[in-house]
């Protein structure tokens, strides 16, 4: 049985699968796909954090005055924060409201030295051997032993003997493979009607696949349909059994407005099913956002100063400053040029003496925004939450900020967004800024889009267009129009191709020769973007061809050589473009946006890819002087308006389009919008937050 796991979260993005663009139903989404590996310690830590948040929810009622801060035993709170990083169990935490905190001058930016990439949890040798014996007995690959032992722990062998379908918890294993394993261990009695198969294994597996497709929950009908496709008899009963066992959670959310139903009629409801991990994250996020929206800002003594700053700023920047002065949560939308608006806000807040930080999706976005706001702290979201970057935590465990501006907000999944909101002290302001036209987060949820639709806080839309022919092209794509744009400086070049072989050849030619010669952009400043990893023109094939031309070598360290362009994925949904510096006994040394990262030898294969060619999801949050967007003929099903918008908008000066999809490109831009995701955030916010006016 072949169970090759994905190398990163992006492995779901093969051409022809619903990865980055095409619309699919919930049932289709959960019936396909691959599993993504995450450290069990991190999962346990996040669940503990959710428990802490649940205890905190009972403490919060009514408006919260600005400047208030979290309280409780400092050591306990810090332990809860550290749990997100270390997986250690935090001590019990009690939160109470306190008075207004004094304003302080904005601190100087802090940049901590980067640490080596963390290694995976290594299971005990005895546990690995015990699991290996069961796997061999069941005809499963021995190579799964270490991974399975890491999932199940010391008692993994006993778990698999008692319930062979638990093998589905190992990333990359599919139901038909687990069925074969079960038959080998249990004999002919291991059939599709075994309650262990439907109640736990397949039901949970389908919800995990749904999360990979972006859903935080599934409608009961979609889950039942998917269970039926997997041969589970009486699928409704299987879901009820899973719920009674605590494997899944079931929700009933009212549909429509309260006044839609008649006096004697009950409001219709939709029944939703989800995993506890994402359900708790979404509920915690809703509570955190409601806390911010219901806060009472304006008690920092700077109301007149805010107004003077807003009056002196131009257009949307002034609107943004004025909105932030009076609200705890504000949304800002716009493209690359619109970053000038949050930059003006950050400078204003800093001048008013507020503790202000900004956080970007990745190091490229961090560097770009830092160039606009000298003297102000800019971190990555991951670095901010882990403590590797940012202002650090105050004595009560909250981020030491009065204002946090999160850039690239469409990339926030529900878990990350929940941790951001719960990390803010009471009275702090949060601005979520981003381009709504780009692809949504790799992880589950559509936080930014849900908030825009819910209209629970001020929304400031920037009217700053990106400049030049590229800006004109991307603006049209954003509204569903693929326009012909005059490009006298060769800012946009279309390169038609007939087949996959020609697409690869022309791509290499563009990167290595044509773009450097005609545009003046060297190969190291050009990136290739293609819809998926696999196929004849996926990232694997393109990177192999580009390495052979640009940096040939034997690939002595896991296929890599010094000078190779790489994409490092420290966690699902995060990609750091970089370059190989060297390799030694410690591991593979990378340089990513000026920071050196050491990837241990055992993690290289699973977390590092060659990076001359990327998927659009990997490229989100980055921009390069030149981009070559490759649209092979077999990628038609992966194309969508968000995919095209994201890929084309990564170019600063020049865009070449290797075009092999003919009329599928304008059709995708005009007709194929973001694939639907089922979430609960709007319904969770509705009873806690009134709809914003205007």
Helices and strands as residue ranges (DSSP letters): G 9-12, H 26-31, H 40-57, E 64-65, H 74-86, H 125-137, G 142-144, H 145-152, G 153-155, H 156-162, G 164-169, H 175-186, G 187-189, H 195-196, I 197-202, H 203-212, E 218-219, H 220-229, H 235-244, E 249-254, E 269-274, H 276-293, E 295-296, H 303-312, H 315-326, E 329-333, G 336-338, H 339-351, E 356-360, H 363-370, E 377-380, H 381-386, E 403-406, G 409-411, H 414-422, E 429-434, H 447-454, E 458-461, H 468-478, E 492-496, H 500-509, I 510-514, H 515-518, G 523-525, E 526-530, H 539-550, E 565-571, E 574-584, E 587-592, E 595-599, H 601-607, E 608-610, E 613-614, H 616-619, E 624-631, G 633-638, H 641-648, E 651-659, H 664-671, H 681-686
